[in-house]
Amino acid sequence: MKDLRDHVEALFRHQRLTPEVKDLKEEILSNMIAKRDDLIARGMDEETATKKAAESLPAVDPLIEGNQLTDVGKYRSECARAALLNSILYWIFSLPLLFTGFQSFSYLGLLLTAGCGVFYLWTINKPIHSVAFLSVTASRRRKRAAWIVWGLFFAVSLTVTAAITFGSDIWFGRPLHISGPYQAANLASRVYLPLLTVFVPVTFSNFTGLLLKNRKEREENA
């Protein structure tokens, strides 16, 4: 039984063990044990029966709810293109920062664009012609986490900026006051900078959409 249990553990080593997946795991192990016992009852030796039972299920990816057969090469290439387009947009929208004290973030956008461009060219010059099961559930979970983290980051950034800029006015109960154009521009930059990072969760959202777009039907791979 240990050999079959080890085989099942190996099948599920990359799967997120939700309650449903745990139940499936136990069901598969029970079925393999029953198959092995049946083969032994028919006269097969235990080692061969165990091997046959294990070979009856070489992979569990098609059985996991939320897994999708995907054109990996096309999906990877389109993800690289989405990352490139978003990095270009980030760079364009960061150009106003060149006239503030945050020029480095605009230069970062240029570096990201160059890096994503190189990676995109590499993906289209070295295409992968393969299909594999990828988890739509995990992709959606990453997208949701990205938006939550970004939302918290943006809220904290606004709170800190407001506290630094208007802290003394709030503390002493004075009307909020902006001393001049320089302070107004500095305040706008401090708000605009974290807002630019919205391209991070947007990119994760693009990845999920592209994964669904590149679904490959089983009949195409028969």
N, C-alpha and C positions, 0 to 999 in steps of 0.2 A: 504493500500500500504506500510505503514511503516514496517509491519511485514515481508512482502516479501523482502523489501529492506534490512532489518536487516539480513534476512536469506542469501541473496546473498552476503552481506558483509562478513558474517561468512564463506561462502564457499571459498571466495578469500583471506581470511586473511593471508594465508601463501604463496600466489602467488606474484611474482614480477610483478608489474603493468606496463607492457610494453603497447604501444599503441594498439597492437593486443589483449592483455588480457583485456584492458579496453573496447574495442569494444565488445568482447565476453561477458563481464560482463553486459554491457547494453543490449545486445541481449537476454541474459538469463532472465534478469529482465523483459524485455518487454514480452517475451514468457510466463513467469509465471503470469504476470498481465492479459494477454489475456486469459490464461487458467482459472484463477480464475473468470474472468468476464463471461466466457462461462459457467462455472459451476453454477454461480449465476443465469444466464439467464435460466438455465434448472431447476431452483427451489431450488437449494441448498442454505443454509444460508451462510452468508459471512464468518463467522469464520471457518466453515468446508471446504468451498471452498478454503480459504487461506491456510489451513493446507494441503489439497490435492495437491494444486499447488506447495507448498514447498516440499512435499514428492516426487514429480515427478522427482526431481533432488537432490539426497542426497550428491553428490560429483562432483566436476568439474575436478579432476585430470586427468581422461581419455581424457578430451577435450582440455587440454593445450598442445600446440605443444612443443615437447622437453621432455615431461614426458614419463617415461618408466616403465612398470610393471617389478619389479625386485625381485629376490629371495633375500630377505633382509639378512637372516641368512648366506647364502653362501657368499654374497657380503661383509658382515662385517668381516667374518672370513678371506677371502682372502685379504682384506685391512689390517687387523692386521698382516697377514703374510708378506705382502709387506713392511709394516712399519718396521717389525722385520728385514727383509733381508737388507733393506737400512740402518738401524741403525748399523747392523753388519758391513756392508761395510764402513760406516763412521768411526766406531771404528778402523777397520783394517787400513784404510788409514790415520787415525790420530795418529797411533803408533809412526811415526817418530817425532811427536811433543814432545814425552817424553824426547827427547834429546835437547830440546830448552827451552825457558822460557814460553812455552805455554802448559805445561803438563796438566793443568786443563781441556783443551778442549778434550784431550784424555780420561781423567777420565769421562768427560761428556758423551762421546760416550759409555763407558762401562755402565753408569747408564741408558742411553737411551735404550741400548740393553736389559738390565735386565728388565726395565719397559715394553718395547714392548713384550718381551718374556712372562712375566706374563700375559699381556692382551691377547696375542694370545692363551695361554693355557686356559684362562678363556673362550674365545669365542668358542673353540672346545669342552670344557667340558660342556658348557651351550648353546647348539645350539638353534637358533631361527628358528622355522618352520613357516614362514609367508612370504607373498608377499605384496608389496606396490608400489605405484607410486613414483619414485624418478626422479629428474630433471637432465637430461643429459646436458641441456643448462647451468644450474647453475654449474654443475661439470666442464664443459669446461671453464666457466667464471672464476672459482676459479683457474683452472690450468693456464690460461692465466695471471691472476693477479699475481700468484706465480712466474712465469717466469719473468714478468716485474719487480716486486719488487726485485727479486734476481739479475737481470741484472743491475738495478740501484745501488743496494747495492755493487755489485762487482766492478762496474765502479768507484763509489765514494771511495771504499776501495783502489783501485789501485792508484787513484789520490792522496789521502791523503798520502799513503805510499811513492809515488814518491816525493811528496812535502816535506815530513819530511826528506827523505833520501838525496834527491838531490836539495833541495830548495835553499841552499846557492850557490851551483855550478851554478844553472840556473840563480839565481838573479845576480851574478857577471860575468856571461858569461864564466865560466870556464868549461873545459871538465868534463863530468860526471866521478866520480872516486869512486871506492870501495876500502877502505883502506886495507882490508885483509879478510881471510877466515871467521872470526867471523861476520863481517858486511855482508858478502855475505850470510852466513847461516841465519842471522837475517832477511835480506831482503827476502830471499826465504821463510822463515816461515811466514812473514807478507803477502806474496802473496798467499801462499799455504792455509793459514787458511780460508780466505773468499771463496777460491775456493772449499773447502770441503763442504760448505753450499749448494752446488748444489744439494745435496741429498734431500733438502726440496722440490724444484719444481719437481724433479724427482719423489718423492713420490706422489705429487698431480697428476702428469701425470699417474702414475700407477693406482691411484684411478679411474680416468676417464676411462682408458682402462678396468679395472675390472668391472665397472658399465655396460659398453656396453657388456662385456662378459656374465654377469649374467642376461641378459634380459630374461624375462619369458613370453612366449606366452599366450595369453588369453585362448586358447583352453585347456591348461594344467590345468587351474584353474576352468574350467566349472563344 
